[in-house]
Each structure stands twice: as structure tokens, then as C-alpha cells.
Amino acid sequence: MINPAKIEEIAKQISSNMPQGVRNLAETFETRTKQAIQAKLTEMDFVSREEFDIQSKVLIRTREKLTELEAKVADLEAKLAQQNNAD
């Protein structure tokens, strides 16, 4: 993931080397851009990495259980077919 502190450091270096008028404009732009991005990120429905990992484990267990159940159904179907053929 991108390090926010590193991005902040680069932005400060760039803005410190600009003329004062451009620097003021850049600072205003930076502040407003950060506010807009933070507002949009707040609106988004993200899950934490921990929740994602938990749900991934649940999905893996569910798939394993489904595979077991499919094997049992296939076995029962085979037994039923044998029983019907014997009759």
C-alpha cells in the first residue's frame, strides 16, 4: 500500500520550491483535494482487512463443507441406483 507520509513529504517538498503565489494556490488546492477525498472515502462502504480475512476463512470452510456434502449426495445416489438395479 502507498505510504501516506511519503506522499505528504513529496507534496511539501514540491510546494516549498514554488513561488509564494503558486504555493498559496497549491496549498488551497491540496487542502480542498484532501477534504474531497476524505469525504468520498467516508461515503464508501469498506471492510477492514480483519473482516475480509474472517470472511475468506468462512468461505473456505463453506466450500469444504459443500464438497463433502456433494460427495455424500453422490454416494447416496450411487447406493440408491444400485438398490433400484437390484430390485
N, C-alpha and C positions, 0 to 999 in steps of 0.2 A: 504494500500500500504506500501511497505517496506520503512523505513526511510533511505535515503542515508547517512545522517550524522551519524547515529548509525552504519552503516556498515563501514564507514570510521574510526570511533573511534575504533571499534573492530580490524580492519586491522592494525591500528597504534599500538595498544597495543600488538598484536601478533608480529609485526615486531620489536618493541623496545626490546623484550625479546629474540631475536635471536642473534647468534654470528654475528660479523661485515660482514664477507664474505657472509653468508647466507642472512643477512639483505640487502646487496647491490643487491644480486640476486633477492630477494623478491621485492625490490623497482623497479628494472628494469622490472620484471615480472608484477608488479602492474601497472606501467606506460603504458607499452605496451598493457596490457589487457584492461585498461580503454580506450586507444586510439582506439583499435579494436572494442570494444563495442560501443563507441560513433560513430564511422564511420558507423557501421552496423545500428544503430538506426536512424542515419540521412538518410540512404537509404530507410528505411521503410516508408510506407505511413500511418501514424496515423492520426486520427481526434481528436480534442480536446473534452474534456468532455462536454463543452458547445454545440459544434456542434452535438455531439451524442444525447444530451438531446433534442435539437431542432428537429432533425430528428425523434426521438422517438415520440415526440408530433405530428409531421406531420403524421407519420404512424398511430397513434391512431385516429386522425381526419379522415384520409383516410378510415380506417376500419369502423368508424361510418357512414361515408357517403355511403360506399359500402353497409352496412347493410340496411340503409334507402332506397337506390335505389333498392336493392333486394326485399324489402317489397313492394315498389311501383310497380315493374315489376310483382310480384306475384299477387298483387291486380288487375292490368290491365289485366293480363292473365285470372284471375277468372271472371272478368266482361266480357271479350271477349268470354269466354267459355259459360257464362250464355246467352249472346246475341245470340250466334250461336245455343244454345239449344232452345231458344225461337223461332227462325226462322224456 
